[in-house]
Amino acid sequence: MEMAYICTVVAPSIIEGILGIDTGRAAVDAALVAGIVTLAVAVLRGIGLVLGRAQERQRTLYSKAYEAAMAWNEMVYRVRRRANEDDTERELVERFHTLQERIDYFEGWTASEGASIGTSYCRLVREIKNKTEPLIRAAWAEPGRAPSDPTPDDDEHADLRQERDRFLKDVRAQLSLLLLPRLAVWKRSKGTSSEKGTGS
């Protein structure tokens, strides 16, 4: 009993008197609060790092998916500027197949990040193909041009600004940590959820 009294009352009083250290309840509470705050900061920092890595991974995926989709439009100019040789035409056909494989891959992976952003990407691809298909067909029907030939004034070009901006808007919303922008992507995708395939 005496030993307990010394440890709990006398010793703290001596420490406070000699070293000026507060060993009372207030000091214990302050130390406890400081420990909790330190732990909370560490946890929040860890969560921030995890979310940051996830966002960077998604950003890389969406940028590559966007690059593949827009490359389909570039094929219009490649067909127009092709050399009039069988090997060149075979190479172009192979390029179309390779590009379609990449698009199929990104359709699957964007959908794995979220059904809404996957639908948005499929819509982008579908609309690019709808606008470029007649131009590609017309280009195949004409002889190829030499790289040095000037571009005819009556050449048609697919205007994809609206489709591009809509998809990029969805990407920005998908990368947001807020719920409302993500809900907006979901709402925009509702009308096209049944049209996710793009074909080859």
Backbone as a printed PyTorch tensor [residue, N CA C, xyz], in Angstrom:
tensor([[[   0.8260,   -1.1970,    0.0000],
         [   0.0000,    0.0000,    0.0000],
         [   0.8590,    1.2460,    0.0000]],

        [[   1.8980,    1.2400,    0.8550],
         [   2.8020,    2.3800,    0.9130],
         [   3.5470,    2.5480,   -0.4160]],

        [[   3.9580,    1.4330,   -0.9950],
         [   4.6750,    1.4840,   -2.2710],
         [   3.7780,    2.0640,   -3.3550]],

        [[   2.5280,    1.6820,   -3.3550],
         [   1.6000,    2.2110,   -4.3470],
         [   1.4170,    3.7060,   -4.1700]],

        [[   1.3420,    4.1260,   -2.9150],
         [   1.1910,    5.5660,   -2.6300],
         [   2.3970,    6.3330,   -3.1350]],

        [[   3.5810,    5.7580,   -2.9070],
         [   4.8140,    6.4210,   -3.3460],
         [   4.8550,    6.5380,   -4.8680]],

        [[   4.4710,    5.4620,   -5.5600],
         [   4.5530,    5.4430,   -7.0290],
         [   3.5230,    6.3600,   -7.6710]],

        [[   2.3430,    6.4370,   -7.0690],
         [   1.2580,    7.1700,   -7.7170],
         [   1.1400,    8.6190,   -7.2560]],

        [[   1.6690,    8.9350,   -6.0640],
         [   1.5050,   10.2950,   -5.5310],
         [   2.8350,   10.9830,   -5.2940]],

        [[   3.6940,   10.3160,   -4.5250],
         [   4.9490,   10.9570,   -4.1370],
         [   5.8950,   11.1250,   -5.3150]],

        [[   6.1140,   10.0350,   -6.0760],
         [   7.0770,   10.0950,   -7.1860],
         [   6.6870,   11.1290,   -8.2320]],

        [[   5.4380,   11.1730,   -8.6850],
         [   5.0650,   12.2100,   -9.6430],
         [   5.2700,   13.6110,   -9.1020]],

        [[   5.0150,   13.8130,   -7.7800],
         [   5.2080,   15.1440,   -7.1990],
         [   6.6670,   15.5450,   -7.2240]],

        [[   7.5350,   14.5820,   -6.9200],
         [   8.9790,   14.8650,   -6.9390],
         [   9.4390,   15.2010,   -8.3540]],

        [[   8.9630,   14.4380,   -9.3470],
         [   9.3560,   14.6780,  -10.7440],
         [   8.8810,   16.0590,  -11.1940]],

        [[   7.6580,   16.3900,  -10.8130],
         [   7.1340,   17.6990,  -11.1920],
         [   7.9540,   18.8130,  -10.5640]],

        [[   8.3370,   18.6080,   -9.2640],
         [   9.0690,   19.6490,   -8.5590],
         [  10.4830,   19.8230,   -9.0740]],

        [[  11.1740,   18.7160,   -9.3420],
         [  12.5780,   18.7970,   -9.7540],
         [  12.7180,   19.1200,  -11.2350]],

        [[  11.9720,   18.3770,  -12.0880],
         [  12.1560,   18.5200,  -13.5360],
         [  11.1450,   19.4560,  -14.1770]],

        [[  10.1350,   19.8190,  -13.4530],
         [   9.1250,   20.6970,  -14.0340],
         [   8.2630,   19.9920,  -15.0640]],

        [[   8.1370,   18.6530,  -14.9720],
         [   7.3450,   17.8760,  -15.9130],
         [   5.9790,   17.5960,  -15.3080]],

        [[   4.9480,   17.9030,  -16.0690],
         [   3.5860,   17.6670,  -15.6030],
         [   3.2140,   16.2090,  -15.8330]],

        [[   3.0200,   15.4860,  -14.7430],
         [   2.6730,   14.0570,  -14.8640],
         [   1.2290,   13.8050,  -14.4720]],

        [[   0.4340,   14.8610,  -14.4110],
         [  -0.9550,   14.7200,  -14.0180],
         [  -1.8440,   14.2380,  -15.1510]],

        [[  -3.1320,   14.2410,  -14.8740],
         [  -4.1290,   13.7550,  -15.8290],
         [  -4.1270,   14.5580,  -17.1240]],

        [[  -3.9460,   15.8760,  -16.9750],
         [  -3.9440,   16.7430,  -18.1570],
         [  -2.8230,   16.3670,  -19.1090]],

        [[  -1.6480,   16.0320,  -18.5570],
         [  -0.5140,   15.6580,  -19.4030],
         [  -0.7860,   14.3370,  -20.1140]],

        [[  -1.4110,   13.4060,  -19.3880],
         [  -1.7380,   12.1140,  -20.0000],
         [  -2.7490,   12.3030,  -21.1280]],

        [[  -3.7500,   13.1490,  -20.8810],
         [  -4.7570,   13.4170,  -21.9120],
         [  -4.1300,   14.0690,  -23.1350]],

        [[  -3.2230,   15.0220,  -22.8690],
         [  -2.5690,   15.7120,  -23.9840],
         [  -1.7250,   14.7410,  -24.8090]],

        [[  -1.0140,   13.8530,  -24.1030],
         [  -0.1880,   12.8740,  -24.8130],
         [  -1.0560,   11.9200,  -25.6260]],

        [[  -2.2030,   11.5510,  -25.0480],
         [  -3.1160,   10.6510,  -25.7410],
         [  -3.6880,   11.3120,  -26.9910]],

        [[  -4.0970,   12.5620,  -26.8540],
         [  -4.6290,   13.2970,  -28.0030],
         [  -3.5650,   13.4420,  -29.0840]],

        [[  -2.3330,   13.7690,  -28.6560],
         [  -1.2500,   13.9240,  -29.6290],
         [  -0.9890,   12.6160,  -30.3710]],

        [[  -1.0650,   11.5010,  -29.6520],
         [  -0.8610,   10.2040,  -30.2950],
         [  -1.9570,    9.8850,  -31.2920]],

        [[  -3.2090,   10.1940,  -30.9080],
         [  -4.3330,    9.9470,  -31.8090],
         [  -4.2280,   10.8050,  -33.0600]],

        [[  -3.8690,   12.0900,  -32.8730],
         [  -3.7220,   12.9930,  -34.0140],
         [  -2.6190,   12.5110,  -34.9450]],

        [[  -1.4930,   12.1040,  -34.3780],
         [  -0.3800,   11.6060,  -35.1900],
         [  -0.7950,   10.3700,  -35.9910]],

        [[  -1.5210,    9.4660,  -35.3290],
         [  -1.9900,    8.2630,  -36.0070],
         [  -2.9760,    8.6090,  -37.1190]],

        [[  -3.8880,    9.5470,  -36.8270],
         [  -4.8820,    9.9410,  -37.8280],
         [  -4.2150,   10.5680,  -39.0460]],

        [[  -3.2160,   11.4170,  -38.8070],
         [  -2.4920,   12.0430,  -39.9130],
         [  -1.7900,   10.9910,  -40.7650]],

        [[  -1.1770,   10.0080,  -40.0900],
         [  -0.4940,    8.9460,  -40.8230],
         [  -1.4680,    8.1260,  -41.6570]],

        [[  -2.6390,    7.8310,  -41.0850],
         [  -3.6530,    7.0640,  -41.8200],
         [  -4.1560,    7.8480,  -43.0220]],

        [[  -4.4640,    9.1310,  -42.7990],
         [  -4.9500,    9.9680,  -43.9030],
         [  -3.9020,   10.1050,  -44.9950]],

        [[  -2.6580,   10.2260,  -44.5910],
         [  -1.5770,   10.3260,  -45.5880],
         [  -1.4810,    9.0390,  -46.4000]],

        [[  -1.6210,    7.9010,  -45.7060],
         [  -1.5860,    6.6260,  -46.4150],
         [  -2.7500,    6.4850,  -47.3870]],

        [[  -3.9400,    6.9020,  -46.9470],
         [  -5.1050,    6.8530,  -47.8350],
         [  -4.8900,    7.7640,  -49.0390]],

        [[  -4.3290,    8.9490,  -48.7890],
         [  -4.0590,    9.8820,  -49.8830],
         [  -3.0950,    9.3040,  -50.9080]],

        [[  -2.0650,    8.6020,  -50.4230],
         [  -1.1030,    7.9880,  -51.3410],
         [  -1.7670,    6.8950,  -52.1720]],

        [[  -2.6040,    6.0840,  -51.5250],
         [  -3.2910,    5.0090,  -52.2480],
         [  -4.2190,    5.5890,  -53.3100]],

        [[  -4.9960,    6.6110,  -52.9320],
         [  -5.9140,    7.2330,  -53.8810],
         [  -5.1530,    7.9120,  -55.0120]],

        [[  -4.0210,    8.5240,  -54.6770],
         [  -3.2170,    9.1840,  -55.7070],
         [  -2.6860,    8.1910,  -56.7290]],

        [[  -2.2360,    7.0440,  -56.2500],
         [  -1.7410,    6.0030,  -57.1700],
         [  -2.8760,    5.4740,  -58.0400]],

        [[  -4.0400,    5.2910,  -57.4350],
         [  -5.1930,    4.7930,  -58.2000],
         [  -5.5950,    5.7950,  -59.2770]],

        [[  -5.5880,    7.0740,  -58.9310],
         [  -5.9330,    8.1000,  -59.9090],
         [  -4.9200,    8.1360,  -61.0520]],

        [[  -3.6420,    8.0210,  -60.7150],
         [  -2.6140,    8.0460,  -61.7490],
         [  -2.7480,    6.8470,  -62.6830]],

        [[  -3.0580,    5.6840,  -62.1100],
         [  -3.2570,    4.4920,  -62.9320],
         [  -4.4570,    4.6720,  -63.8600]],

        [[  -5.5490,    5.2130,  -63.3290],
         [  -6.7320,    5.4470,  -64.1540],
         [  -6.4500,    6.4880,  -65.2300]],

        [[  -5.7340,    7.5430,  -64.8640],
         [  -5.4190,    8.5970,  -65.8400],
         [  -4.6090,    8.0350,  -67.0030]],

        [[  -3.6550,    7.1610,  -66.6920],
         [  -2.8450,    6.5360,  -67.7390],
         [  -3.7130,    5.6550,  -68.6360]],

        [[  -4.6080,    4.8840,  -68.0210],
         [  -5.5020,    4.0140,  -68.7930],
         [  -6.3820,    4.8320,  -69.7300]],

        [[  -6.9960,    5.8850,  -69.2120],
         [  -7.9210,    6.6770,  -70.0300],
         [  -7.1920,    7.4190,  -71.1450]],

        [[  -5.9840,    7.8780,  -70.8660],
         [  -5.2360,    8.5930,  -71.9040],
         [  -4.8540,    7.6590,  -73.0520]],

        [[  -4.4600,    6.4360,  -72.7240],
         [  -4.1050,    5.4760,  -73.7710],
         [  -5.3440,    5.0200,  -74.5370]],

        [[  -6.4580,    4.8590,  -73.8120],
         [  -7.7110,    4.4830,  -74.4690],
         [  -8.1570,    5.5890,  -75.4320]],

        [[  -8.0360,    6.8250,  -75.0030],
         [  -8.3940,    7.9650,  -75.8500],
         [  -7.4910,    8.0230,  -77.0840]],

        [[  -6.2070,    7.7750,  -76.8950],
         [  -5.2540,    7.7710,  -78.0080],
         [  -5.6420,    6.7180,  -79.0460]],

        [[  -6.0250,    5.5250,  -78.5790],
         [  -6.4070,    4.4460,  -79.5020],
         [  -7.6690,    4.8170,  -80.2800]],

        [[  -8.6340,    5.4140,  -79.6000],
         [  -9.8840,    5.7860,  -80.2740],
         [  -9.6360,    6.8560,  -81.3390]],

        [[  -8.8470,    7.8630,  -80.9980],
         [  -8.5950,    8.9480,  -81.9450],
         [  -7.7170,    8.4940,  -83.1090]],

        [[  -6.9430,    7.4220,  -82.8900],
         [  -6.1000,    6.8970,  -83.9670],
         [  -6.9490,    6.3660,  -85.1180]],

        [[  -8.1960,    5.9770,  -84.8280],
         [  -9.0730,    5.5070,  -85.9040],
         [  -9.3340,    6.6260,  -86.9070]],

        [[  -9.4750,    7.8360,  -86.4260],
         [  -9.6590,    8.9840,  -87.3160],
         [  -8.4130,    9.2230,  -88.1690]],

        [[  -7.2610,    8.9830,  -87.5930],
         [  -6.0130,    9.1710,  -88.3390],
         [  -5.9220,    8.2160,  -89.5240]],

        [[  -6.5970,    7.0800,  -89.4390],
         [  -6.5390,    6.1070,  -90.5270],
         [  -7.1410,    6.6630,  -91.8250]],

        [[  -8.0420,    7.6260,  -91.7270],
         [  -8.5720,    8.2700,  -92.9370],
         [  -7.4190,    8.8420,  -93.7630]],

        [[  -6.5140,    9.5350,  -93.1040],
         [  -5.4110,   10.1990,  -93.8000],
         [  -4.3550,    9.1950,  -94.2600]],

        [[  -4.1980,    8.1190,  -93.4830],
         [  -3.2400,    7.1010,  -93.9080],
         [  -3.7130,    6.3900,  -95.1740]],

        [[  -5.0050,    6.1250,  -95.2700],
         [  -5.5380,    5.4900,  -96.4810],
         [  -5.4370,    6.4510,  -97.6600]],

        [[  -5.7200,    7.7070,  -97.4510],
         [  -5.6390,    8.6840,  -98.5280],
         [  -4.2050,    8.8460,  -99.0340]],

        [[  -3.2350,    8.7360,  -98.1360],
         [  -1.8320,    8.9640,  -98.4900],
         [  -1.0670,    7.6650,  -98.7270]],

        [[  -1.7630,    6.5710,  -98.9310],
         [  -1.0890,    5.2880,  -99.1040],
         [  -0.3870,    5.2230, -100.4640]],

        [[   0.6460,    4.4400, -100.5010],
         [   1.2760,    4.1390, -101.7920],
         [   0.4040,    3.1200, -102.5210]],

        [[   0.3360,    3.2370, -103.8280],
         [  -0.5250,    2.3420, -104.6180],
         [   0.1780,    1.0120, -104.8780]],

        [[   0.4200,    0.2930, -103.8160],
         [   1.1010,   -0.9980, -103.8880],
         [   0.3560,   -1.9930, -103.0070]],

        [[   0.3960,   -3.2570, -103.4070],
         [  -0.3220,   -4.2860, -102.6550],
         [   0.2030,   -4.4060, -101.2290]],

        [[   1.5290,   -4.3340, -101.0780],
         [   2.1190,   -4.4700,  -99.7430],
         [   1.6280,   -3.3670,  -98.8190]],

        [[   1.5320,   -2.1610,  -99.3370],
         [   1.0770,   -1.0390,  -98.5220],
         [  -0.3630,   -1.2380,  -98.0720]],

        [[  -1.2050,   -1.7150,  -98.9840],
         [  -2.6020,   -1.9160,  -98.6260],
         [  -2.7470,   -3.0300,  -97.5920]],

        [[  -1.9480,   -4.0740,  -97.7290],
         [  -1.9900,   -5.1500,  -96.7350],
         [  -1.5380,   -4.6370,  -95.3680]],

        [[  -0.5180,   -3.7910,  -95.3700],
         [  -0.0350,   -3.2120,  -94.1110],
         [  -1.1050,   -2.3510,  -93.4520]],

        [[  -1.8410,   -1.6150,  -94.2750],
         [  -2.9060,   -0.7780,  -93.7340],
         [  -4.0310,   -1.6140,  -93.1380]],

        [[  -4.3970,   -2.6860,  -93.8300],
         [  -5.4330,   -3.5730,  -93.3110],
         [  -4.9830,   -4.1780,  -91.9840]],

        [[  -3.7260,   -4.5830,  -91.9170],
         [  -3.1920,   -5.1370,  -90.6780],
         [  -3.1920,   -4.0850,  -89.5680]],

        [[  -2.9290,   -2.8640,  -89.9470],
         [  -2.9490,   -1.7780,  -88.9680],
         [  -4.3630,   -1.5650,  -88.4110]],

        [[  -5.3570,   -1.6640,  -89.2830],
         [  -6.7420,   -1.5720,  -88.8170],
         [  -7.0570,   -2.6690,  -87.8050]],

        [[  -6.6180,   -3.8950,  -88.1110],
         [  -6.8810,   -5.0110,  -87.2050],
         [  -6.1900,   -4.8020,  -85.8500]],

        [[  -4.9490,   -4.3540,  -85.8880],
         [  -4.2030,   -4.1130,  -84.6530],
         [  -4.8640,   -3.0210,  -83.8230]],

        [[  -5.2940,   -1.9660,  -84.4970],
         [  -5.9570,   -0.8680,  -83.8050],
         [  -7.2770,   -1.3290,  -83.1840]],

        [[  -8.0100,   -2.1750,  -83.9020],
         [  -9.2680,   -2.6890,  -83.3560],
         [  -9.0190,   -3.5500,  -82.1160]],

        [[  -7.9370,   -4.3100,  -82.1330],
         [  -7.5980,   -5.1200,  -80.9610],
         [  -7.3130,   -4.2310,  -79.7550]],

        [[  -6.5980,   -3.1350,  -79.9840],
         [  -6.3140,   -2.2020,  -78.8850],
         [  -7.5990,   -1.5810,  -78.3510]],

        [[  -8.4910,   -1.2020,  -79.2500],
         [  -9.7560,   -0.6010,  -78.8310],
         [ -10.5840,   -1.6020,  -78.0290]],

        [[ -10.6370,   -2.8520,  -78.5000],
         [ -11.3550,   -3.8930,  -77.7540],
         [ -10.7860,   -4.0340,  -76.3410]],

        [[  -9.4630,   -4.0050,  -76.2550],
         [  -8.7930,   -4.1110,  -74.9540],
         [  -9.2090,   -2.9620,  -74.0380]],

        [[  -9.1800,   -1.7530,  -74.5480],
         [  -9.5020,   -0.5930,  -73.7190],
         [ -10.9850,   -0.5110,  -73.3950]],

        [[ -11.8320,   -1.0210,  -74.2670],
         [ -13.2550,   -1.0810,  -73.9340],
         [ -13.4690,   -1.9440,  -72.6840]],

        [[ -12.7680,   -3.0650,  -72.6360],
         [ -12.8930,   -3.9420,  -71.4840],
         [ -12.3280,   -3.3330,  -70.2150]],

        [[ -11.1430,   -2.7150,  -70.3270],
         [ -10.4950,   -2.1960,  -69.1270],
         [ -11.1310,   -0.9240,  -68.6080]],

        [[ -11.6320,   -0.0620,  -69.4900],
         [ -12.3410,    1.1160,  -68.9840],
         [ -13.6260,    0.6930,  -68.2790]],

        [[ -14.2960,   -0.3330,  -68.8100],
         [ -15.5090,   -0.8350,  -68.1630],
         [ -15.1890,   -1.4450,  -66.7980]],

        [[ -13.9880,   -2.0150,  -66.6490],
         [ -13.6150,   -2.5950,  -65.3530],
         [ -13.4210,   -1.5180,  -64.2980]],

        [[ -13.1270,   -0.2960,  -64.7210],
         [ -12.9930,    0.8150,  -63.7850],
         [ -14.3560,    1.3830,  -63.3860]],

        [[ -15.3590,    1.1180,  -64.1950],
         [ -16.7060,    1.6070,  -63.8960],
         [ -17.5760,    1.4600,  -65.1260]],

        [[ -18.7900,    0.9600,  -64.9340],
         [ -19.6810,    0.7380,  -66.0800],
         [ -19.9680,    2.0310,  -66.8320]],

        [[ -20.0800,    3.1360,  -66.1010],
         [ -20.4370,    4.4100,  -66.7360],
         [ -19.3230,    4.9230,  -67.6390]],

        [[ -18.0900,    4.8920,  -67.1630],
         [ -16.9730,    5.3810,  -67.9820],
         [ -16.7190,    4.4080,  -69.1300]],

        [[ -16.9830,    3.1200,  -68.9190],
         [ -16.8680,    2.1580,  -70.0100],
         [ -17.8780,    2.4420,  -71.1090]],

        [[ -19.1030,    2.7760,  -70.7180],
         [ -20.1320,    3.1400,  -71.6880],
         [ -19.7410,    4.4050,  -72.4400]],

        [[ -19.1720,    5.3650,  -71.7170],
         [ -18.7420,    6.6240,  -72.3370],
         [ -17.6690,    6.3670,  -73.3960]],

        [[ -16.7420,    5.4660,  -73.0790],
         [ -15.6690,    5.1710,  -74.0390],
         [ -16.2200,    4.4520,  -75.2700]],

        [[ -17.1040,    3.4860,  -75.0470],
         [ -17.7120,    2.7790,  -76.1800],
         [ -18.4840,    3.7430,  -77.0810]],

        [[ -19.1360,    4.7020,  -76.4770],
         [ -19.8600,    5.7070,  -77.2600],
         [ -18.8920,    6.5590,  -78.0810]],

        [[ -17.7680,    6.9350,  -77.4810],
         [ -16.7570,    7.7010,  -78.2110],
         [ -16.2850,    6.9290,  -79.4370]],

        [[ -15.9380,    5.6600,  -79.2420],
         [ -15.4490,    4.8330,  -80.3490],
         [ -16.5170,    4.6860,  -81.4290]],

        [[ -17.7290,    4.4060,  -81.0100],
         [ -18.8200,    4.2160,  -81.9700],
         [ -19.0490,    5.4720,  -82.8160]],

        [[ -19.0390,    6.6210,  -82.1730],
         [ -19.2960,    7.8590,  -82.8990],
         [ -18.1390,    8.2260,  -83.8240]],

        [[ -16.9110,    7.9380,  -83.4000],
         [ -15.7570,    8.1520,  -84.2820],
         [ -15.8820,    7.2810,  -85.5190]],

        [[ -16.2350,    6.0170,  -85.3360],
         [ -16.3690,    5.1090,  -86.4700],
         [ -17.5170,    5.5190,  -87.3850]],

        [[ -18.6130,    5.9600,  -86.7870],
         [ -19.7520,    6.3900,  -87.6120],
         [ -19.3870,    7.5760,  -88.5050]],

        [[ -18.5820,    8.4710,  -87.9840],
         [ -18.2250,    9.6640,  -88.7520],
         [ -17.0920,    9.4160,  -89.7420]],

        [[ -16.2310,    8.4540,  -89.4450],
         [ -15.0730,    8.2280,  -90.3180],
         [ -15.2980,    7.1200,  -91.3440]],

        [[ -16.2580,    6.2260,  -91.0900],
         [ -16.4600,    5.0940,  -92.0090],
         [ -16.6890,    5.5380,  -93.4540]],

        [[ -17.5930,    6.4920,  -93.7360],
         [ -17.7750,    6.8950,  -95.1360],
         [ -16.5240,    7.5380,  -95.7290]],

        [[ -15.7420,    8.2290,  -94.9130],
         [ -14.5100,    8.8510,  -95.4070],
         [ -13.4610,    7.7830,  -95.7300]],

        [[ -13.3830,    6.7480,  -94.9040],
         [ -12.4250,    5.6680,  -95.1590],
         [ -12.8200,    4.8870,  -96.4070]],

        [[ -14.1060,    4.6140,  -96.5600],
         [ -14.5770,    3.9030,  -97.7580],
         [ -14.2580,    4.7060,  -99.0160]],

        [[ -14.5050,    6.0060,  -98.9620],
         [ -14.2240,    6.8510, -100.1230],
         [ -12.7330,    6.8920, -100.4130]],

        [[ -11.9070,    6.8870,  -99.3790],
         [ -10.4560,    6.9180,  -99.5720],
         [  -9.9550,    5.6300, -100.2090]],

        [[ -10.5050,    4.4960,  -99.7990],
         [ -10.1210,    3.2210, -100.4100],
         [ -10.5290,    3.1760, -101.8920]],

        [[ -11.6120,    3.8260, -102.2230],
         [ -12.1180,    3.7750, -103.6050],
         [ -11.2940,    4.6330, -104.5600]],

        [[ -10.4520,    5.5080, -104.0220],
         [  -9.6240,    6.3750, -104.8590],
         [  -8.1690,    5.9330, -104.8050]],

        [[  -7.4030,    6.2510, -105.8320],
         [  -5.9590,    5.9460, -105.7800],
         [  -5.2930,    6.7140, -104.6420]],

        [[  -4.2560,    6.1150, -104.0830],
         [  -3.5300,    6.7950, -103.0170],
         [  -2.7710,    8.0100, -103.5410]],

        [[  -2.4930,    8.9320, -102.6560],
         [  -1.7680,   10.1410, -103.0200],
         [  -0.3360,   10.0600, -102.5110]],

        [[   0.5290,   10.7250, -103.2250],
         [   1.9210,   10.8140, -102.7660],
         [   1.9840,   11.7570, -101.5610]],

        [[   2.9110,   11.5140, -100.6370],
         [   3.0210,   12.3880,  -99.4630],
         [   3.2240,   13.8540,  -99.8180]],

        [[   3.8320,   14.1030, -100.9590],
         [   4.1120,   15.4900, -101.3470],
         [   2.9260,   16.1750, -102.0290]],

        [[   1.8780,   15.3940, -102.3590],
         [   0.7110,   15.9940, -103.0170],
         [  -0.0250,   16.9250, -102.0510]],

        [[  -0.4850,   18.0670, -102.5400],
         [  -1.2550,   18.9650, -101.6750],
         [  -2.6120,   18.3510, -101.3270]],

        [[  -3.1480,   18.7400, -100.2100],
         [  -4.4660,   18.2560,  -99.7950],
         [  -5.5430,   18.9930, -100.5870]],

        [[  -6.4070,   18.2670, -101.2840],
         [  -7.4750,   18.9280, -102.0510],
         [  -8.3710,   19.7710, -101.1510]],

        [[  -8.8600,   20.8510, -101.7010],
         [  -9.7220,   21.7470, -100.9210],
         [ -11.0410,   21.0910, -100.5280]],

        [[ -11.4770,   20.1160, -101.3370],
         [ -12.7750,   19.4990, -101.0440],
         [ -12.6670,   18.2550, -100.1580]],

        [[ -11.4780,   17.9930,  -99.6100],
         [ -11.3350,   16.8680,  -98.6860],
         [ -12.2370,   17.0590,  -97.4690]],

        [[ -12.9780,   16.0180,  -97.1200],
         [ -13.8100,   16.0780,  -95.9270],
         [ -13.0280,   15.6120,  -94.7110]],

        [[ -13.3420,   16.2080,  -93.5870],
         [ -12.6830,   15.8530,  -92.3280],
         [ -13.7520,   15.6470,  -91.2540]],

        [[ -13.6020,   14.6080,  -90.4970],
         [ -14.5690,   14.3190,  -89.4290],
         [ -14.3860,   15.3170,  -88.2910]],

        [[ -15.4460,   15.9910,  -87.9220],
         [ -15.4220,   16.9120,  -86.7910],
         [ -15.7810,   16.1260,  -85.5300]],

        [[ -14.7890,   15.8640,  -84.7150],
         [ -14.9730,   15.0330,  -83.5290],
         [ -14.8640,   15.8230,  -82.2310]],

        [[ -14.9360,   17.1290,  -82.3250],
         [ -14.7330,   17.9510,  -81.1280],
         [ -15.7850,   17.6850,  -80.0550]],

        [[ -17.0250,   17.5600,  -80.4520],
         [ -18.0880,   17.3300,  -79.4730],
         [ -17.9200,   15.9780,  -78.7810]],

        [[ -17.6280,   14.9530,  -79.5750],
         [ -17.4360,   13.6090,  -79.0130],
         [ -16.2040,   13.5810,  -78.0960]],

        [[ -15.1460,   14.2290,  -78.5490],
         [ -13.9170,   14.2830,  -77.7510],
         [ -14.1640,   14.9830,  -76.4210]],

        [[ -14.7860,   16.1520,  -76.4640],
         [ -15.0050,   16.9350,  -75.2490],
         [ -15.9240,   16.2230,  -74.2650]],

        [[ -16.9160,   15.5030,  -74.7830],
         [ -17.8470,   14.7880,  -73.9110],
         [ -17.1250,   13.6630,  -73.1690]],

        [[ -16.2900,   12.9200,  -73.8810],
         [ -15.5620,   11.8380,  -73.2120],
         [ -14.5780,   12.3940,  -72.1850]],

        [[ -13.8500,   13.4340,  -72.5390],
         [ -12.8820,   14.0080,  -71.6010],
         [ -13.5750,   14.5930,  -70.3780]],

        [[ -14.7620,   15.1200,  -70.5600],
         [ -15.5530,   15.5980,  -69.4190],
         [ -15.8960,   14.4380,  -68.4940]],

        [[ -16.2560,   13.3060,  -69.0780],
         [ -16.5670,   12.1210,  -68.2750],
         [ -15.3190,   11.6060,  -67.5550]],

        [[ -14.1830,   11.6780,  -68.2130],
         [ -12.9300,   11.2380,  -67.5810],
         [ -12.6180,   12.1040,  -66.3690]],

        [[ -12.7250,   13.4180,  -66.5280],
         [ -12.4570,   14.3140,  -65.3980],
         [ -13.3940,   14.0240,  -64.2340]],

        [[ -14.6530,   13.7660,  -64.5430],
         [ -15.6170,   13.4520,  -63.4850],
         [ -15.2940,   12.1160,  -62.8200]],

        [[ -14.8860,   11.1360,  -63.6250],
         [ -14.5590,    9.8140,  -63.0910],
         [ -13.3400,    9.8760,  -62.1670]],

        [[ -12.4130,   10.7650,  -62.4530],
         [ -11.2110,   10.9020,  -61.6360],
         [ -11.4550,   11.7390,  -60.3810]],

        [[ -12.5940,   12.3730,  -60.2920],
         [ -12.9050,   13.2080,  -59.1330],
         [ -13.1350,   12.3430,  -57.8980]],

        [[ -12.7640,   12.8830,  -56.7320],
         [ -13.0140,   12.1910,  -55.4800],
         [ -14.4210,   12.4820,  -54.9460]],

        [[ -15.1200,   13.3890,  -55.6040],
         [ -16.4620,   13.7590,  -55.1810],
         [ -17.4980,   12.8400,  -55.8220]],

        [[ -18.6190,   12.6840,  -55.1550],
         [ -19.6540,   11.7700,  -55.6290],
         [ -20.4850,   12.3750,  -56.7570]],

        [[ -20.8070,   13.6540,  -56.6750],
         [ -21.7090,   14.2690,  -57.6510],
         [ -21.1860,   14.1840,  -59.0870]],

        [[ -19.9080,   14.4890,  -59.3500],
         [ -19.4260,   14.3470,  -60.7350],
         [ -19.5440,   12.9200,  -61.2590]],

        [[ -19.2980,   11.9320,  -60.4050],
         [ -19.4230,   10.5330,  -60.8200],
         [ -20.8810,   10.1800,  -61.1230]],

        [[ -21.7910,   10.7220,  -60.3340],
         [ -23.2030,   10.5010,  -60.6060],
         [ -23.6190,   11.1070,  -61.9430]],

        [[ -22.9880,   12.2280,  -62.2920],
         [ -23.2910,   12.8550,  -63.5770],
         [ -22.8640,   11.9570,  -64.7330]],

        [[ -21.7220,   11.2790,  -64.5970],
         [ -21.2680,   10.3400,  -65.6260],
         [ -22.2760,    9.1960,  -65.7490]],

        [[ -22.7260,    8.6930,  -64.6120],
         [ -23.7030,    7.6120,  -64.6170],
         [ -24.9880,    8.0450,  -65.3150]],

        [[ -25.4270,    9.2660,  -65.0290],
         [ -26.6690,    9.7580,  -65.6310],
         [ -26.5200,    9.9010,  -67.1420]],

        [[ -25.3630,   10.4150,  -67.5970],
         [ -25.1500,   10.5820,  -69.0370],
         [ -25.0400,    9.2400,  -69.7490]],

        [[ -24.5910,    8.2310,  -69.0250],
         [ -24.3870,    6.9190,  -69.6600],
         [ -25.6720,    6.0920,  -69.7230]],

        [[ -26.6900,    6.4840,  -68.9880],
         [ -27.9090,    5.6670,  -68.9200],
         [ -28.5540,    5.4700,  -70.2900]],

        [[ -28.5230,    6.5270,  -71.1040],
         [ -29.1890,    6.4420,  -72.3970],
         [ -28.4530,    5.6080,  -73.4160]],

        [[ -27.1790,    5.2680,  -73.1330],
         [ -26.3940,    4.5140,  -74.1100],
         [ -25.8880,    3.1910,  -73.5690]],

        [[ -26.3640,    2.8030,  -72.4100],
         [ -25.8380,    1.5830,  -71.7780],
         [ -26.1100,    0.3280,  -72.5800]],

        [[ -27.1090,    0.3630,  -73.4360],
         [ -27.4470,   -0.8180,  -74.2350],
         [ -26.6970,   -0.8620,  -75.5500]],

        [[ -25.7880,    0.1270,  -75.7860],
         [ -25.0880,    0.2040,  -77.0630],
         [ -23.5820,    0.1850,  -76.8550]],

        [[ -23.0850,   -0.6760,  -75.9960],
         [ -21.6890,   -0.6190,  -75.6040],
         [ -20.7530,   -1.2240,  -76.6280]],

        [[ -21.1950,   -2.1500,  -77.4400],
         [ -20.3060,   -2.7680,  -78.4230],
         [ -20.0350,   -1.8430,  -79.5850]],

        [[ -18.8710,   -1.9790,  -80.2100],
         [ -18.5160,   -1.1500,  -81.3490],
         [ -18.2350,   -1.9620,  -82.5940]],

        [[ -18.0000,   -3.2590,  -82.4180],
         [ -17.7030,   -4.0920,  -83.5940],
         [ -16.3270,   -3.8420,  -84.1330]],

        [[ -15.9570,   -4.5570,  -85.1980],
         [ -14.6300,   -4.4190,  -85.7810],
         [ -14.7340,   -3.8220,  -87.1600]]])
